[in-house]
Amino acid sequence: MTTKDDIKANGYFKKQKNLIMIMELIMIVRLVLILTLNLQVFYIQNAFR
């Protein structure tokens, strides 16, 4: 038997999962941006040498 509290808990956990997924996506995007920026700086430095 599922009570209203169980349904509320399930909804809460789903929201938490979504939040965690979004946080992970943001972290990955930030890492990619940092890596690409570093690569660009590296190439520019080598080009001017």
KOLKOLNU-354119 format. One record per residue: residue number from 0; residue in one letter; x, y, z of N, C-alpha, C, O in turn. Coordinates in nm, 3 decimals, padded with zeros to 5 digits. Layout:
# KOLKOLNU-354119
<site><n>NUM</n><res>A</res><n_X>X</n_X><n_Y>Y</n_Y><n_Z>Z</n_Z><ca_X>X</ca_X><ca_Y>Y</ca_Y><ca_Z>Z</ca_Z><c_X>X</c_X><c_Y>Y</c_Y><c_Z>Z</c_Z><o_X>X</o_X><o_Y>Y</o_Y><o_Z>Z</o_Z></site>
...
END
This chain:
# KOLKOLNU-354119
<site><n>0</n><res>M</res><n_X>00.084</n_X><n_Y>-00.120</n_Y><n_Z>00.000</n_Z><ca_X>00.000</ca_X><ca_Y>00.000</ca_Y><ca_Z>00.000</ca_Z><c_X>00.088</c_X><c_Y>00.126</c_Y><c_Z>00.000</c_Z><o_X>00.183</o_X><o_Y>00.137</o_Y><o_Z>00.077</o_Z></site>
<site><n>1</n><res>T</res><n_X>00.056</n_X><n_Y>00.218</n_Y><n_Z>-00.086</n_Z><ca_X>00.130</ca_X><ca_Y>00.343</ca_Y><ca_Z>-00.089</ca_Z><c_X>00.044</c_X><c_Y>00.454</c_Y><c_Z>-00.031</c_Z><o_X>-00.070</o_X><o_Y>00.476</o_Y><o_Z>-00.073</o_Z></site>
<site><n>2</n><res>T</res><n_X>00.099</n_X><n_Y>00.523</n_Y><n_Z>00.066</n_Z><ca_X>00.027</ca_X><ca_Y>00.635</ca_Y><ca_Z>00.126</ca_Z><c_X>00.067</c_X><c_Y>00.764</c_Y><c_Z>00.058</c_Z><o_X>00.158</o_X><o_Y>00.767</o_Y><o_Z>-00.025</o_Z></site>
<site><n>3</n><res>K</res><n_X>-00.002</n_X><n_Y>00.871</n_Y><n_Z>00.094</n_Z><ca_X>00.031</ca_X><ca_Y>01.002</ca_Y><ca_Z>00.035</ca_Z><c_X>00.175</c_X><c_Y>01.039</c_Y><c_Z>00.070</c_Z><o_X>00.245</o_X><o_Y>01.100</o_Y><o_Z>-00.011</o_Z></site>
<site><n>4</n><res>D</res><n_X>00.218</n_X><n_Y>01.003</n_Y><n_Z>00.191</n_Z><ca_X>00.355</ca_X><ca_Y>01.037</ca_Y><ca_Z>00.233</ca_Z><c_X>00.457</c_X><c_Y>00.967</c_Y><c_Z>00.143</c_Z><o_X>00.558</o_X><o_Y>01.025</o_Y><o_Z>00.104</o_Z></site>
<site><n>5</n><res>D</res><n_X>00.429</n_X><n_Y>00.840</n_Y><n_Z>00.109</n_Z><ca_X>00.521</ca_X><ca_Y>00.765</ca_Y><ca_Z>00.022</ca_Z><c_X>00.531</c_X><c_Y>00.834</c_Y><c_Z>-00.115</c_Z><o_X>00.640</o_X><o_Y>00.848</o_Y><o_Z>-00.171</o_Z></site>
<site><n>6</n><res>I</res><n_X>00.415</n_X><n_Y>00.876</n_Y><n_Z>-00.167</n_Z><ca_X>00.415</ca_X><ca_Y>00.942</ca_Y><ca_Z>-00.297</ca_Z><c_X>00.494</c_X><c_Y>01.071</c_Y><c_Z>-00.288</c_Z><o_X>00.572</o_X><o_Y>01.103</o_Y><o_Z>-00.379</o_Z></site>
<site><n>7</n><res>K</res><n_X>00.476</n_X><n_Y>01.147</n_Y><n_Z>-00.181</n_Z><ca_X>00.550</ca_X><ca_Y>01.272</ca_Y><ca_Z>-00.162</ca_Z><c_X>00.700</c_X><c_Y>01.242</c_Y><c_Z>-00.157</c_Z><o_X>00.779</o_X><o_Y>01.313</o_Y><o_Z>-00.218</o_Z></site>
<site><n>8</n><res>A</res><n_X>00.738</n_X><n_Y>01.138</n_Y><n_Z>-00.084</n_Z><ca_X>00.880</ca_X><ca_Y>01.102</ca_Y><ca_Z>-00.071</ca_Z><c_X>00.937</c_X><c_Y>01.067</c_Y><c_Z>-00.209</c_Z><o_X>01.047</o_X><o_Y>01.109</o_Y><o_Z>-00.244</o_Z></site>
<site><n>9</n><res>N</res><n_X>00.860</n_X><n_Y>00.989</n_Y><n_Z>-00.287</n_Z><ca_X>00.907</ca_X><ca_Y>00.951</ca_Y><ca_Z>-00.420</ca_Z><c_X>00.929</c_X><c_Y>01.075</c_Y><c_Z>-00.506</c_Z><o_X>01.029</o_X><o_Y>01.085</o_Y><o_Z>-00.577</o_Z></site>
<site><n>10</n><res>G</res><n_X>00.834</n_X><n_Y>01.169</n_Y><n_Z>-00.501</n_Z><ca_X>00.848</ca_X><ca_Y>01.292</ca_Y><ca_Z>-00.578</ca_Z><c_X>00.971</c_X><c_Y>01.369</c_Y><c_Z>-00.533</c_Z><o_X>01.043</o_X><o_Y>01.425</o_Y><o_Z>-00.616</o_Z></site>
<site><n>11</n><res>Y</res><n_X>00.995</n_X><n_Y>01.372</n_Y><n_Z>-00.402</n_Z><ca_X>01.111</ca_X><ca_Y>01.444</ca_Y><ca_Z>-00.349</ca_Z><c_X>01.240</c_X><c_Y>01.382</c_Y><c_Z>-00.399</c_Z><o_X>01.332</o_X><o_Y>01.452</o_Y><o_Z>-00.441</o_Z></site>
<site><n>12</n><res>F</res><n_X>01.246</n_X><n_Y>01.249</n_Y><n_Z>-00.395</n_Z><ca_X>01.368</ca_X><ca_Y>01.182</ca_Y><ca_Z>-00.440</ca_Z><c_X>01.391</c_X><c_Y>01.203</c_Y><c_Z>-00.589</c_Z><o_X>01.504</o_X><o_Y>01.218</o_Y><o_Z>-00.634</o_Z></site>
<site><n>13</n><res>K</res><n_X>01.282</n_X><n_Y>01.204</n_Y><n_Z>-00.666</n_Z><ca_X>01.296</ca_X><ca_Y>01.228</ca_Y><ca_Z>-00.809</ca_Z><c_X>01.352</c_X><c_Y>01.368</c_Y><c_Z>-00.831</c_Z><o_X>01.439</o_X><o_Y>01.388</o_Y><o_Z>-00.916</o_Z></site>
<site><n>14</n><res>K</res><n_X>01.302</n_X><n_Y>01.466</n_Y><n_Z>-00.754</n_Z><ca_X>01.354</ca_X><ca_Y>01.603</ca_Y><ca_Z>-00.767</ca_Z><c_X>01.501</c_X><c_Y>01.605</c_Y><c_Z>-00.731</c_Z><o_X>01.580</o_X><o_Y>01.669</o_Y><o_Z>-00.800</o_Z></site>
<site><n>15</n><res>Q</res><n_X>01.538</n_X><n_Y>01.536</n_Y><n_Z>-00.624</n_Z><ca_X>01.679</ca_X><ca_Y>01.533</ca_Y><ca_Z>-00.581</ca_Z><c_X>01.765</c_X><c_Y>01.472</c_Y><c_Z>-00.692</c_Z><o_X>01.873</o_X><o_Y>01.523</o_Y><o_Z>-00.721</o_Z></site>
<site><n>16</n><res>K</res><n_X>01.717</n_X><n_Y>01.364</n_Y><n_Z>-00.751</n_Z><ca_X>01.792</ca_X><ca_Y>01.299</ca_Y><ca_Z>-00.860</ca_Z><c_X>01.813</c_X><c_Y>01.396</c_Y><c_Z>-00.975</c_Z><o_X>01.923</o_X><o_Y>01.406</o_Y><o_Z>-01.030</o_Z></site>
<site><n>17</n><res>N</res><n_X>01.707</n_X><n_Y>01.469</n_Y><n_Z>-01.011</n_Z><ca_X>01.717</ca_X><ca_Y>01.566</ca_Y><ca_Z>-01.121</ca_Z><c_X>01.820</c_X><c_Y>01.673</c_Y><c_Z>-01.086</c_Z><o_X>01.901</o_X><o_Y>01.711</o_Y><o_Z>-01.170</o_Z></site>
<site><n>18</n><res>L</res><n_X>01.816</n_X><n_Y>01.720</n_Y><n_Z>-00.961</n_Z><ca_X>01.911</ca_X><ca_Y>01.823</ca_Y><ca_Z>-00.918</ca_Z><c_X>02.054</c_X><c_Y>01.771</c_Y><c_Z>-00.930</c_Z><o_X>02.143</o_X><o_Y>01.840</o_Y><o_Z>-00.979</o_Z></site>
<site><n>19</n><res>I</res><n_X>02.075</n_X><n_Y>01.648</n_Y><n_Z>-00.884</n_Z><ca_X>02.210</ca_X><ca_Y>01.589</ca_Y><ca_Z>-00.890</ca_Z><c_X>02.256</c_X><c_Y>01.577</c_Y><c_Z>-01.034</c_Z><o_X>02.371</o_X><o_Y>01.606</o_Y><o_Z>-01.067</o_Z></site>
<site><n>20</n><res>M</res><n_X>02.164</n_X><n_Y>01.533</n_Y><n_Z>-01.122</n_Z><ca_X>02.198</ca_X><ca_Y>01.519</ca_Y><ca_Z>-01.264</ca_Z><c_X>02.237</c_X><c_Y>01.654</c_Y><c_Z>-01.323</c_Z><o_X>02.334</o_X><o_Y>01.665</o_Y><o_Z>-01.398</o_Z></site>
<site><n>21</n><res>I</res><n_X>02.159</n_X><n_Y>01.758</n_Y><n_Z>-01.288</n_Z><ca_X>02.188</ca_X><ca_Y>01.893</ca_Y><ca_Z>-01.339</ca_Z><c_X>02.324</c_X><c_Y>01.939</c_Y><c_Z>-01.288</c_Z><o_X>02.403</o_X><o_Y>01.996</o_Y><o_Z>-01.364</o_Z></site>
<site><n>22</n><res>M</res><n_X>02.351</n_X><n_Y>01.915</n_Y><n_Z>-01.160</n_Z><ca_X>02.479</ca_X><ca_Y>01.956</ca_Y><ca_Z>-01.102</ca_Z><c_X>02.594</c_X><c_Y>01.886</c_Y><c_Z>-01.175</c_Z><o_X>02.696</o_X><o_Y>01.948</o_Y><o_Z>-01.207</o_Z></site>
<site><n>23</n><res>E</res><n_X>02.577</n_X><n_Y>01.756</n_Y><n_Z>-01.202</n_Z><ca_X>02.682</ca_X><ca_Y>01.681</ca_Y><ca_Z>-01.271</ca_Z><c_X>02.703</c_X><c_Y>01.736</c_Y><c_Z>-01.412</c_Z><o_X>02.816</o_X><o_Y>01.749</o_Y><o_Z>-01.458</o_Z></site>
<site><n>24</n><res>L</res><n_X>02.593</n_X><n_Y>01.770</n_Y><n_Z>-01.480</n_Z><ca_X>02.604</ca_X><ca_Y>01.826</ca_Y><ca_Z>-01.615</ca_Z><c_X>02.681</c_X><c_Y>01.958</c_Y><c_Z>-01.610</c_Z><o_X>02.768</o_X><o_Y>01.982</o_Y><o_Z>-01.694</o_Z></site>
<site><n>25</n><res>I</res><n_X>02.648</n_X><n_Y>02.042</n_Y><n_Z>-01.511</n_Z><ca_X>02.716</ca_X><ca_Y>02.171</ca_Y><ca_Z>-01.500</ca_Z><c_X>02.865</c_X><c_Y>02.149</c_Y><c_Z>-01.476</c_Z><o_X>02.948</o_X><o_Y>02.217</o_Y><o_Z>-01.536</o_Z></site>
<site><n>26</n><res>M</res><n_X>02.898</n_X><n_Y>02.053</n_Y><n_Z>-01.389</n_Z><ca_X>03.039</ca_X><ca_Y>02.024</ca_Y><ca_Z>-01.362</ca_Z><c_X>03.111</c_X><c_Y>01.981</c_Y><c_Z>-01.490</c_Z><o_X>03.221</o_X><o_Y>02.027</o_Y><o_Z>-01.518</o_Z></site>
<site><n>27</n><res>I</res><n_X>03.047</n_X><n_Y>01.892</n_Y><n_Z>-01.568</n_Z><ca_X>03.109</ca_X><ca_Y>01.842</ca_Y><ca_Z>-01.691</ca_Z><c_X>03.129</c_X><c_Y>01.957</c_Y><c_Z>-01.789</c_Z><o_X>03.234</o_X><o_Y>01.970</o_Y><o_Z>-01.851</o_Z></site>
<site><n>28</n><res>V</res><n_X>03.026</n_X><n_Y>02.042</n_Y><n_Z>-01.803</n_Z><ca_X>03.036</ca_X><ca_Y>02.154</ca_Y><ca_Z>-01.897</ca_Z><c_X>03.149</c_X><c_Y>02.247</c_Y><c_Z>-01.854</c_Z><o_X>03.226</o_X><o_Y>02.294</o_Y><o_Z>-01.938</o_Z></site>
<site><n>29</n><res>R</res><n_X>03.159</n_X><n_Y>02.272</n_Y><n_Z>-01.723</n_Z><ca_X>03.265</ca_X><ca_Y>02.360</ca_Y><ca_Z>-01.674</ca_Z><c_X>03.403</c_X><c_Y>02.300</c_Y><c_Z>-01.703</c_Z><o_X>03.495</o_X><o_Y>02.370</o_Y><o_Z>-01.745</o_Z></site>
<site><n>30</n><res>L</res><n_X>03.415</n_X><n_Y>02.170</n_Y><n_Z>-01.681</n_Z><ca_X>03.543</ca_X><ca_Y>02.104</ca_Y><ca_Z>-01.709</ca_Z><c_X>03.580</c_X><c_Y>02.117</c_Y><c_Z>-01.856</c_Z><o_X>03.694</o_X><o_Y>02.148</o_Y><o_Z>-01.890</o_Z></site>
<site><n>31</n><res>V</res><n_X>03.482</n_X><n_Y>02.094</n_Y><n_Z>-01.943</n_Z><ca_X>03.508</ca_X><ca_Y>02.102</ca_Y><ca_Z>-02.088</ca_Z><c_X>03.550</c_X><c_Y>02.244</c_Y><c_Z>-02.125</c_Z><o_X>03.643</o_X><o_Y>02.264</o_Y><o_Z>-02.202</o_Z></site>
<site><n>32</n><res>L</res><n_X>03.478</n_X><n_Y>02.344</n_Y><n_Z>-02.070</n_Z><ca_X>03.511</ca_X><ca_Y>02.483</ca_Y><ca_Z>-02.101</ca_Z><c_X>03.653</c_X><c_Y>02.516</c_Y><c_Z>-02.056</c_Z><o_X>03.729</o_X><o_Y>02.578</o_Y><o_Z>-02.129</o_Z></site>
<site><n>33</n><res>I</res><n_X>03.688</n_X><n_Y>02.472</n_Y><n_Z>-01.935</n_Z><ca_X>03.822</ca_X><ca_Y>02.500</ca_Y><ca_Z>-01.882</ca_Z><c_X>03.928</c_X><c_Y>02.434</c_Y><c_Z>-01.971</c_Z><o_X>04.030</o_X><o_Y>02.495</o_Y><o_Z>-02.003</o_Z></site>
<site><n>34</n><res>L</res><n_X>03.902</n_X><n_Y>02.310</n_Y><n_Z>-02.010</n_Z><ca_X>03.998</ca_X><ca_Y>02.239</ca_Y><ca_Z>-02.095</ca_Z><c_X>04.015</c_X><c_Y>02.309</c_Y><c_Z>-02.230</c_Z><o_X>04.128</o_X><o_Y>02.325</o_Y><o_Z>-02.277</o_Z></site>
<site><n>35</n><res>T</res><n_X>03.905</n_X><n_Y>02.349</n_Y><n_Z>-02.292</n_Z><ca_X>03.914</ca_X><ca_Y>02.414</ca_Y><ca_Z>-02.423</ca_Z><c_X>03.986</c_X><c_Y>02.547</c_Y><c_Z>-02.411</c_Z><o_X>04.066</o_X><o_Y>02.583</o_Y><o_Z>-02.497</o_Z></site>
<site><n>36</n><res>L</res><n_X>03.957</n_X><n_Y>02.621</n_Y><n_Z>-02.303</n_Z><ca_X>04.025</ca_X><ca_Y>02.750</ca_Y><ca_Z>-02.283</ca_Z><c_X>04.175</c_X><c_Y>02.728</c_Y><c_Z>-02.268</c_Z><o_X>04.256</o_X><o_Y>02.800</o_Y><o_Z>-02.327</o_Z></site>
<site><n>37</n><res>N</res><n_X>04.212</n_X><n_Y>02.628</n_Y><n_Z>-02.188</n_Z><ca_X>04.354</ca_X><ca_Y>02.598</ca_Y><ca_Z>-02.168</ca_Z><c_X>04.420</c_X><c_Y>02.561</c_Y><c_Z>-02.300</c_Z><o_X>04.532</o_X><o_Y>02.604</o_Y><o_Z>-02.327</o_Z></site>
<site><n>38</n><res>L</res><n_X>04.352</n_X><n_Y>02.483</n_Y><n_Z>-02.381</n_Z><ca_X>04.407</ca_X><ca_Y>02.443</ca_Y><ca_Z>-02.511</ca_Z><c_X>04.427</c_X><c_Y>02.565</c_Y><c_Z>-02.600</c_Z><o_X>04.530</o_X><o_Y>02.577</o_Y><o_Z>-02.666</o_Z></site>
<site><n>39</n><res>Q</res><n_X>04.328</n_X><n_Y>02.656</n_Y><n_Z>-02.602</n_Z><ca_X>04.339</ca_X><ca_Y>02.776</ca_Y><ca_Z>-02.684</ca_Z><c_X>04.458</c_X><c_Y>02.859</c_Y><c_Z>-02.639</c_Z><o_X>04.535</o_X><o_Y>02.907</o_Y><o_Z>-02.723</o_Z></site>
<site><n>40</n><res>V</res><n_X>04.473</n_X><n_Y>02.878</n_Y><n_Z>-02.509</n_Z><ca_X>04.585</ca_X><ca_Y>02.956</ca_Y><ca_Z>-02.456</ca_Z><c_X>04.717</c_X><c_Y>02.889</c_Y><c_Z>-02.496</c_Z><o_X>04.812</o_X><o_Y>02.956</o_Y><o_Z>-02.536</o_Z></site>
<site><n>41</n><res>F</res><n_X>04.722</n_X><n_Y>02.757</n_Y><n_Z>-02.484</n_Z><ca_X>04.842</ca_X><ca_Y>02.681</ca_Y><ca_Z>-02.518</ca_Z><c_X>04.879</c_X><c_Y>02.703</c_Y><c_Z>-02.665</c_Z><o_X>04.995</o_X><o_Y>02.728</o_Y><o_Z>-02.698</o_Z></site>
<site><n>42</n><res>Y</res><n_X>04.778</n_X><n_Y>02.692</n_Y><n_Z>-02.753</n_Z><ca_X>04.804</ca_X><ca_Y>02.710</ca_Y><ca_Z>-02.896</ca_Z><c_X>04.851</c_X><c_Y>02.852</c_Y><c_Z>-02.925</c_Z><o_X>04.943</o_X><o_Y>02.872</o_Y><o_Z>-03.004</o_Z></site>
<site><n>43</n><res>I</res><n_X>04.787</n_X><n_Y>02.951</n_Y><n_Z>-02.862</n_Z><ca_X>04.823</ca_X><ca_Y>03.091</ca_Y><ca_Z>-02.886</ca_Z><c_X>04.967</c_X><c_Y>03.115</c_Y><c_Z>-02.841</c_Z><o_X>05.044</o_X><o_Y>03.180</o_Y><o_Z>-02.911</o_Z></site>
<site><n>44</n><res>Q</res><n_X>05.003</n_X><n_Y>03.062</n_Y><n_Z>-02.724</n_Z><ca_X>05.139</ca_X><ca_Y>03.081</ca_Y><ca_Z>-02.673</ca_Z><c_X>05.240</c_X><c_Y>03.018</c_Y><c_Z>-02.770</c_Z><o_X>05.344</o_X><o_Y>03.077</o_Y><o_Z>-02.798</o_Z></site>
<site><n>45</n><res>N</res><n_X>05.209</n_X><n_Y>02.899</n_Y><n_Z>-02.819</n_Z><ca_X>05.302</ca_X><ca_Y>02.832</ca_Y><ca_Z>-02.912</ca_Z><c_X>05.309</c_X><c_Y>02.907</c_Y><c_Z>-03.044</c_Z><o_X>05.415</o_X><o_Y>02.911</o_Y><o_Z>-03.107</o_Z></site>
<site><n>46</n><res>A</res><n_X>05.199</n_X><n_Y>02.966</n_Y><n_Z>-03.088</n_Z><ca_X>05.197</ca_X><ca_Y>03.037</ca_Y><ca_Z>-03.215</ca_Z><c_X>05.286</c_X><c_Y>03.160</c_Y><c_Z>-03.211</c_Z><o_X>05.349</o_X><o_Y>03.196</o_Y><o_Z>-03.310</o_Z></site>
<site><n>47</n><res>F</res><n_X>05.290</n_X><n_Y>03.226</n_Y><n_Z>-03.094</n_Z><ca_X>05.368</ca_X><ca_Y>03.350</ca_Y><ca_Z>-03.085</ca_Z><c_X>05.515</c_X><c_Y>03.327</c_Y><c_Z>-03.057</c_Z><o_X>05.595</o_X><o_Y>03.420</o_Y><o_Z>-03.061</o_Z></site>
<site><n>48</n><res>R</res><n_X>05.552</n_X><n_Y>03.203</n_Y><n_Z>-03.028</n_Z><ca_X>05.693</ca_X><ca_Y>03.177</ca_Y><ca_Z>-03.000</ca_Z><c_X>05.776</c_X><c_Y>03.178</c_Y><c_Z>-03.128</c_Z><o_X>05.897</o_X><o_Y>03.158</o_Y><o_Z>-03.123</o_Z></site>
END
